[in-house]
Amino acid sequence: MAQLAPGLGVDFGTSNTAAGFMLDGRPRLISFAPGQTTIPTTFFFDFDTRRMLIGEPANQALLDGTEGRFMRALKRILGTPLMHERRQLLNEQVTFVEIIARFLAQLKARAEAEAGVTFDHVLSGRPVVFHGAGDPREAAAEADLRACYLAAGFREVEFMPEPQAAAIASGALEEQGVTGLIVDVGGGTSDFSLFRSGRDGVTILANHGVRIGGTDFDRAINIDWVMPHLGKGTELRKALGSGSTPTPNHIFNDLATWEKIAFLYKPQNRRLAAEMVRLAHQPEKLARLAKVLEGELGHDLSFAVERGKIAANGGAERASIQLDRIEPGLVIPLSADALTESLARHADALALGARETLRIAGLDVSSVEKVVYVGGSSLMALVSQTMKIQFPQAVHSYSEVFTAVADGLAIAAGDARSINRPDP
């Protein structure tokens, strides 16, 4: 008879989510569609049907132009006051704790239907840092995520740093005496775990993290290459008197930030855009900004940037950001060199993060025998290029980048020997 683990492992991600449980001694990820073991961490509030859609149906509703409100990257607001503010959505006042809980409740129901058992216990992944080392929001972020799981119907909630789970999934349990570094670059954070494998499992030597992920890569590209076409960096005539003043940066910065887009569609921002069009020296550019706000096209714009980023990273000769939804024929070229230029400071921060992990453990570069990449954004060329410079003698390999954390959490939820935790 199949033996099921008592807990569900959940990797609730900024961009994608996966969950799994142990079946016959192996991790089994729940299926969201044939061959699909991850689900986009996206939400759509359909104004006509009065339903909240999640995952691919949410993405499709946005692409179809369905009347409603789209949200993504809500993990990045954990620990902030926004989590507990009540907002009017679909004829009810809800908080983001309740919104995320509904997403997790659907995940729980799918897992239970597939496993044929009730999951009261959840082992959740968490980034090494939500906001930053020493940030006062750290404890609040974990408390918020715990509250989401409890509201979703789980009774017991435990957490494990995501790169630790990835270390388990990478096969480290079967290796002996190897010192390795997990580089987990997800949608919202980049986490590092230095581990050593042994007979009793995986010993974590040090954890470290930085608040940099794929959404930050998108933001940098968006600000550098797209926002100038919407008026960023242009001048406005002063409403009174002579002279000019720069366009305010905040509206462009927020429009390029995944988790802030949904909050931009306010009457005062639309009025601001209209006033900027009236005063602009280059009104055709500010008119694009006004159209984005009026038509609530901010997420369409960011998805176009993400697609352009992936194409440029993949070496496409004529990669570009296609903005036909904003203006027919508006295409912004995005070369590999342009990508490198926009992401250079993030590459530097990743290098510093890896070195800090070694410093915490009291080890030097030569101690690292293998580097294992997980997380969807680890597929960006700058990640492996940066790490190979830092660790030239190590073996570099990719695990299951989209599901390694969920696999490890499922294993850890059912195997007490999986991990030896470092001293606090």
Secondary structure as GFF3:
##gff-version 3
##sequence-region A 1 424
A	DSSP	beta_strand	7	11	.	.	.	ID=ss1
A	DSSP	beta_strand	16	23	.	.	.	ID=ss2
A	DSSP	beta_strand	26	29	.	.	.	ID=ss3
A	DSSP	beta_strand	39	40	.	.	.	ID=ss4
A	DSSP	beta_strand	42	46	.	.	.	ID=ss5
A	DSSP	beta_strand	51	54	.	.	.	ID=ss6
A	DSSP	alpha_helix	56	63	.	.	.	ID=ss7
A	DSSP	beta_strand	68	72	.	.	.	ID=ss8
A	DSSP	three_ten_helix	74	77	.	.	.	ID=ss9
A	DSSP	three_ten_helix	81	84	.	.	.	ID=ss10
A	DSSP	beta_strand	87	89	.	.	.	ID=ss11
A	DSSP	beta_strand	92	94	.	.	.	ID=ss12
A	DSSP	alpha_helix	96	115	.	.	.	ID=ss13
A	DSSP	beta_strand	121	126	.	.	.	ID=ss14
A	DSSP	alpha_helix	137	151	.	.	.	ID=ss15
A	DSSP	beta_strand	156	161	.	.	.	ID=ss16
A	DSSP	alpha_helix	162	169	.	.	.	ID=ss17
A	DSSP	three_ten_helix	172	174	.	.	.	ID=ss18
A	DSSP	beta_strand	179	185	.	.	.	ID=ss19
A	DSSP	beta_strand	190	198	.	.	.	ID=ss20
A	DSSP	beta_strand	201	210	.	.	.	ID=ss21
A	DSSP	alpha_helix	214	221	.	.	.	ID=ss22
A	DSSP	pi_helix	222	226	.	.	.	ID=ss23
A	DSSP	three_ten_helix	227	230	.	.	.	ID=ss24
A	DSSP	beta_strand	235	237	.	.	.	ID=ss25
A	DSSP	beta_strand	244	246	.	.	.	ID=ss26
A	DSSP	alpha_helix	250	255	.	.	.	ID=ss27
A	DSSP	three_ten_helix	258	263	.	.	.	ID=ss28
A	DSSP	alpha_helix	267	279	.	.	.	ID=ss29
A	DSSP	alpha_helix	283	295	.	.	.	ID=ss30
A	DSSP	alpha_helix	298	313	.	.	.	ID=ss31
A	DSSP	beta_strand	320	322	.	.	.	ID=ss32
A	DSSP	beta_strand	331	333	.	.	.	ID=ss33
A	DSSP	alpha_helix	336	361	.	.	.	ID=ss34
A	DSSP	three_ten_helix	365	367	.	.	.	ID=ss35
A	DSSP	beta_strand	370	374	.	.	.	ID=ss36
A	DSSP	three_ten_helix	376	379	.	.	.	ID=ss37
A	DSSP	alpha_helix	381	390	.	.	.	ID=ss38
A	DSSP	beta_strand	395	398	.	.	.	ID=ss39
A	DSSP	alpha_helix	404	414	.	.	.	ID=ss40
A	DSSP	three_ten_helix	416	418	.	.	.	ID=ss41
A	DSSP	beta_strand	419	420	.	.	.	ID=ss42
###
